[in-house]
């Protein structure tokens, strides 16, 4: 989502887009050395979709209207990129992807100005919840390979915790992202591959959404209702990604929807008990 986009991801996205721009401007590479424009466009569009999902989660949590407006512009550029890819205009698509990426990163900056410490701590909290879920899934599967990958995730998480304690929040965010990737990989291995993992994640999410809907409706809490609505929107996006065969993206979107649903439940239960 996080929920925060990590420093490492942002840096990586900027480097990738700079490389693409350089190729577009200079026209370097031969038929043998230059990547297939179609594959590059599709790959970078996938990265953009992940970035937009994370940005949406961050902006929604911040409640910043300016950030929301910038994010909407990023989404419109992403739609233009999608249409360009469908039309076979891959260079045009890359231009829209580059612009959408800049807008999404700008939205994140507006939503989270100078709050690196807060971002790192929130990201670590989300990582802890993911590790708990991963540990349960891996333990039930009895898969040794998944267990080994999960151990790597835990080690990265320990390093991230120490980095936070030392005040090195950028390093912490990088480590948290690595730990997250290991944890998701462990889940995928434990559940028999990306497709099966994404499918099971959607089933669990559907059960959680039903539970959250009941709790939120009984609380009559408007704030909880808004967060739950966002969770359902992300659930639909996860289902769409699954239908399109993008199981990795579906799994990530299910994770974001899950966090939002749990947040809605916490808000509803907190307000009800007051």
Secondary structure as GFF3:
##gff-version 3
##sequence-region A 1 274
A	DSSP	alpha_helix	7	26	.	.	.	ID=ss1
A	DSSP	alpha_helix	37	62	.	.	.	ID=ss2
A	DSSP	alpha_helix	65	86	.	.	.	ID=ss3
A	DSSP	alpha_helix	90	111	.	.	.	ID=ss4
A	DSSP	alpha_helix	116	141	.	.	.	ID=ss5
A	DSSP	alpha_helix	144	165	.	.	.	ID=ss6
A	DSSP	alpha_helix	169	190	.	.	.	ID=ss7
A	DSSP	alpha_helix	194	219	.	.	.	ID=ss8
A	DSSP	alpha_helix	222	243	.	.	.	ID=ss9
A	DSSP	alpha_helix	247	273	.	.	.	ID=ss10
###
